[in-house]
């Protein structure tokens, strides 16, 4: 446990904190990973550049960006879950 509180009351409003996971070697190898079902090879350098640009925009907007920093598999970069944690 991190001791940090996460959650939301809705899908709109000011974004104050966001969890991201930068694409790494496992995402880069997704096309070759059995069961990952990526139809095309991944351009890891491009994915990382796009991720870094998104993080810069988020930080410039005033959001606190929390970096997960580890990969469990090729889809680990997708930290978003459409379920909301509410009071």
C-alpha positions in Angstrom: 0.0 0.0 0.0 1.2 3.5 -0.8 -1.0 5.3 1.6 -2.2 7.6 -1.2 -5.9 8.0 -1.7 -7.3 7.3 -5.1 -10.8 7.7 -6.5 -13.2 9.9 -8.3 -16.8 11.1 -8.1 -17.3 11.3 -11.8 -15.5 11.3 -15.2 -15.5 15.1 -15.7 -13.8 17.9 -13.8 -10.3 19.1 -13.1 -7.7 16.4 -13.3 -5.6 16.6 -10.2 -3.6 13.4 -10.1 -3.0 10.8 -12.7 -1.2 7.4 -12.7 0.9 6.6 -15.8 3.2 3.8 -16.8 5.9 4.5 -19.4 6.2 2.0 -22.3 9.2 -0.3 -21.7 10.8 -3.4 -23.1 7.8 -5.7 -22.5 5.5 -3.3 -24.5 8.2 -3.1 -27.2 8.2 -6.9 -27.5 4.3 -7.2 -27.5 4.2 -8.3 -31.2 6.4 -11.2 -30.4 4.7 -12.1 -27.1 2.4 -15.1 -27.2 -1.1 -14.2 -26.2 -0.6 -10.4 -26.5 -2.2 -10.3 -30.0 -0.5 -7.2 -31.3 -0.8 -7.4 -35.1 2.1 -5.1 -35.9 5.5 -4.6 -34.3 5.7 -1.8 -31.7 7.8 1.3 -32.4 9.0 1.6 -28.8 10.9 4.8 -29.3 7.8 6.4 -30.8 5.6 5.1 -28.0 8.0 6.4 -25.4 8.2 9.9 -27.1 4.4 10.1 -27.3 4.1 9.0 -23.6 6.7 11.7 -22.5 4.8 14.3 -24.5 1.5 13.4 -22.8 3.1 13.5 -19.4 4.5 17.0 -20.1 1.0 18.2 -21.1 -0.5 16.7 -17.9 2.2 18.3 -15.7 1.8 21.7 -17.5 -1.9 21.5 -16.7 -1.1 21.3 -13.0 -1.9 17.6 -12.6 0.3 15.6 -10.3 1.7 12.7 -12.3 2.4 9.5 -10.4 4.7 7.1 -12.3 4.1 3.4 -11.8 7.5 2.4 -13.1 7.2 -1.3 -13.7 5.8 -3.6 -16.3 3.9 -6.8 -15.7 3.4 -7.5 -19.4 2.9 -5.7 -22.7 -0.4 -4.2 -21.6 1.0 -2.7 -18.4 1.1 0.7 -19.9 -2.7 0.9 -19.8 -3.1 2.0 -16.2 -6.6 3.4 -16.8 -9.6 1.3 -15.6 -13.1 2.6 -16.5 -14.3 1.7 -13.0 -14.6 4.6 -10.5 -13.7 4.4 -6.8 -16.3 6.5 -5.0 -17.1 7.5 -1.4 
